[in-house]
């Protein structure tokens, strides 16, 4: 009985958090699943997987999904590699502090200012690239410039935790610099890479805000993202299509997160942190 009471005293402190999690996350999650299996917002009759079948044949959904996947495939690897190389350069060369400041600075600039600058630079006048098929390149550049600072900080912290003795021992053995990157820096920063990957995925979905500020609800079709589709369905109260698309989108995101977690686990085994 004493043990039960002791455990209860610990549990009662997390009851407020659990209550908030239940109300703000679990209940909405079940409602989202419920809406995706009913006929419409006003007709709650069960329709099975009809909404999922219909949504994958929806041209707007296919366009948004294709653009989102294309953006993720291009932007995520680029920002991870760039962040890694920048952090490695700063770690190895120890430049003045203002160099790191310039890398981090875009993080604190308001979205409106950034979107306004990119709109004037690439979306107006005779050189309106945002209305061409090359608009995705501008969006990828905006995303990388805006979010590299986050990943740079994480990688820099990962490098600082590496035992210098390992690096010095490898140099005595005559390892090349590329070998040092491949066999020391990449494996020992794998947890940081996994976290950077997950954070990059989350931040990649925020690019919708910048595109929305620049071009509104219906931008150039080449940069029409999944969030545009979801936002438009919400505006027209088509919750069955909104929730169905959101569930597919969430599943895609979870698969990407799982891939990064597997990368972390595999590299952890290689360096002997896991049995």
Beta strands, then each sheet from edge to edge (+ up, - down):
end
